[in-house]
Amino acid sequence: MSQTLAIIKPDAVAAGNAGNIIALLERAGFTVKALTFTSLTAKQAGAFYAVHAGRPFYDELVEFMMSGPVIPMALEAENAVPKLRDAIGATDPAEAAEGTVRKLYAESKGRNAIHASDSDENAANEIGFFFSGHGRLAVG
């Protein structure tokens, strides 16, 4: 078993789809190990997405992640990182497979309902960001 991080983004929370997304992930075989409901400050969102600093979409992404509450979750499953990436679908909902989170709940490529870790190393860092008592956000 391994763990990964998912964040239900402000668009999906505002649309009332958080429960549907969590249920879809549980049906896909994930166990929710930790979950919190929070709002990100500019500093927190900027730090979380620092890997994208300097890219054309960075400022818009940070602003979007501050636009409303988010729901970070530590999820557990066999091969959690690739399994979650499969369950959420392509970044662009028009390209996402049927039945995936983004096909069902994303508004657009930029408002794509959910974040998922892209590697085991990033998953560990991202889980620590939200759920470690010593993390930078430490809300869990």
N, C-alpha and C positions, 0 to 999 in steps of 0.2 A: 504494500500500500504506500502511496505517496500523497502529498498535498499540493494544492495550487491555490491561487487567489483569483476570485472573481469579484468584480464591482458592478453592481447594477447601477447604471448611470442615471443622471437627473431626468433625462427624457423618459425613460422607462418607469421611474418612480412616479413622476408627474402624471403619466398616462394610466397609472393604476395597474401596471403589469408586473410589479415585483413578485407578488405571490405566484402568478403564473410561471414566471421564470424560475423561481426556486423549485416549484413543483416539477417543472420540466427537467431540471438538473437532478433532482432526487430520482425521478423515473429513469434517468440515464445512468443511474448507479452511483451517484455521489452522495456522500454523507456530509452534512454541514457540521463542521467542527467548531466554528466560531462565526459570529455574525454581529454586526453593529449597524446602527442607523446614525449617520453623521452628516455634517456639512463641512466642506473643505474651505479653508482660507486660501488666499492667493499663494502664500508661502508654502502651505502644505501641498496644494495641487502642483505648484511649480517644482517642488522637491520630488514629488512622486514621479512626475513625467520629465525629470531633468535629462534623462537619456535622449529625449527628443528636442532639447533646447537647441535653437538655431535652425530648426527645420521650419518650413513655411507654415505649417499647421500648429506649431507649438502654442503660440499666444491664444489662438482660437480654442484649442483643446483645454488649456488651463482655465480660460474664461467659462467655457461650457461646464467643466467639472465643478466650478464654483456656483453655477446657476441655480442649484437646488440640492436637496439632500441626495446622498448616495448610500448604497448598502454594500459595504465590503464583506466578503465571506471567505473563510478558509474552508476549502472543500477537500475531501479525501476520497480516493478511489485507486484502483490499479492503474498505473500509467496516467496519473491525474492530469498532467499538463497536456499531452496530446489528446487525451480523451475529452477534456474541456474544450480545446480548440475545435475539435470535431463537432461538439454539441452546440457551440455558439455560431458556427458558420463563418463565411467570408466577411471581411470588414464591410464590404458593400452589400447591403441586403439584396440587391438585384442579382448578385452573383452567389448568394448563400443557398445552400441546399435546402430543400423542403423539410420542414419540421425542426429546423434549427432556431435558436433564440433570435438571431438577427433576421431571418426570413419572416418570422412571426411577429416580432416586436420592434425592430429598428425602423426609424424614420428615414434615414439616409446614411451615407458613408460617414459623415461627421457626427450624426446623432444615431449611434449604432447600438444603443441599449445596454451594452455590457463590455467590460474589460476582462481580459484573461491573461494570465502570465504566459510568457512565451518560452520559458526554459525552467528547469528545476532550480537553477541558481537564482533566477529572478523571482520565482515563486517563493523561495525561502526569504529573500530580501523583502518582497512585497508583503508577505504575511507578517513579518516582523515590523514593518512600517505601521501597520494598523493594529496588531494584536500583542506585540511584546510590551511588557511594562516598561521596557527600556527603549522602545522604538521612538521615532521622531514624532509620531502623532500620539501614540499610546492612549487610544480610546477604548481598548478592549478589556 
